[in-house]
Amino acid sequence: MSEHRETPDDRRLHDRSRIIVDVFFDGQDATGVASTKDISCGGLYMNTKAAIPEGALLLVRIPFSPNQQVVCNAEVVYANPGIGVGVKFQGLSDESRSLLEQFVSHG
């Protein structure tokens, strides 16, 4: 009997876009700017050397254009120390979700 191990791709519920965009983050453990090339309507992966532990809560701001941005809370769901973190969005407004969906689908 073979045991199936869940991979990160198995856990993804949302399509991901491979567009590079800067992400501004602010949390108790770290504040700064990171880049992402992996974003979906459920979350994103930020490339950052900041040490942000799993479970940390962040406020993230993702500017898509000068007049369009998403600001929301996010929880760090996994961390690669010195490399980056994966975050899951929390409490997205309908407007923010719509903007993310538009951005990801046209990526």
Summary of the structure (lengths in Angstrom):
residues: 107
radius of gyration: 13.9
end to end distance: 40.8
largest distance: 54.6
contacts: 286
relative contact order: 0.21
helix: 16%
strand: 50%
